[in-house]
């Protein structure tokens, strides 16, 4: 469970810091229902840009932001797009939650909030003393550094050196310190090694997204309910939510599957990974280019017992489709192939991991022979805005993009997707995957075998208990805001 033990002396200092910096902390309920955010805050948000370093942007950690760069408030339905059969090649409807309209352009800012907020409002984290350390394969440390900046907290961002230039350029202006670890997305061990070093420094507090239950809780509460609302808004008579697919970085996002399975128990929940590093599928290892997902281990917060399928995605598919979707020749070809203008405009909302998520949905739809009455949901973690440098690199590697290139990429890397490199998970398949946690978390990270067994056998006492903590956390946040008095003074 999330530790909600109060450290009163530090809590009082945090309240004083919030008062000085004009910080009001949103509740999980307000992130689910932003229409309930006090009018005084909404009035001020009309003058704040989506990426502005302003504490009010904490209230934009929601899937319901209006899709504008500045001054937007909230929509009644979460931001999502539907990808048509002309693009996907399958009759099933694929709904994609859009991450671009979060501050930082990625929904990971919510996961980072879910990890930091509990320790801040309990006094376990000292805002005037501690540095918040954000180990990440990319977007999570961006969200953590941004939240830290809004809250007046010192931060350390850790991410692999092989991540896109856009991430490093932005972090250099926001994070207190940026550390590039060796390797690419799949080099999570090197990230852990660096956090071990920093853990020995007394002013460093580690927010490890791979084990923080606050990450799981945020997605269970906020992303889960957002997908439910999007499906209910989009469904037609006879439609059912047949599945949901999420590539596993920290396994935070797939936590929303616990929520969705409670509402739609017949749906299939699939986890995606890179074919070049098939840890879940085949206990494998390797490097890959699907930015934003990390592997060679099973995250502590992945509720494997609730996962029905693993789907491996070839990173070459994601790279080729990034060019197809972003190059003018690619869009022109798709237009000729019958893809409508609105969908073409929306392709800029797909970053590399978002493309991988969509490919998971297509493979799941093919495997289960889904029909036009079946809906599969996923998330677009970030957008193509994070990968302009990658498109340039691909152009240098492969040369100018032509209509022939587009035809090949569309036919081979999209319509030609097969149902290989995927597997349904039975009880003992899931237990095999769960048992892999032992080697990372018990042998390396200090967890116990008893804790590991509790994740598998004691579902209500662990996962369900975490889910039930949302109301307790919200009460602590409300009490924190009441004590700071910032909202009253607005």
ABEGO torsion letter per residue (X at the ends): XBBABBBAAAAAAAAAAAAAAGBBBBBAAAAABAAABBAAAAAAAAABBAABBBAAAAAABBAABBBBABGBBBBABBBBBBBBAAAAGBABBBBBBBAAABBGGBAAAAAAAAAAAAAAAAGABBAAABBBBBBBAGAAAAAAAAAAAAAGBBBBBBBBAABBAAAAAAAAAABABBBBBBEBAABAAAAAAAAAAAAABAABBBBBAAABAAAAAAAAAAAAAAAAAAAAAABBBGBBBABBBBBBBAGAAAAAAAAAAAABAABBBBBBBBAABBAAAAGBBEBBABBGBBBGBBBAABBAAABABBBBBBAAAAAAAAAAAABAAAAAAAAAAGBBAAAAAAAAABBAAAAAAAAAAAAAAAAAGBBAABBBBBBBABBAAAAAAAAAAAAAAAEBBBAAAAAAAAAAAAAABBABGBBBBBAAAAAAAAAAAAAAAAAAAGBBAAAAAAAAABAAABAAAAAAAAAAAAAAAAAAAAAAGAAAAX
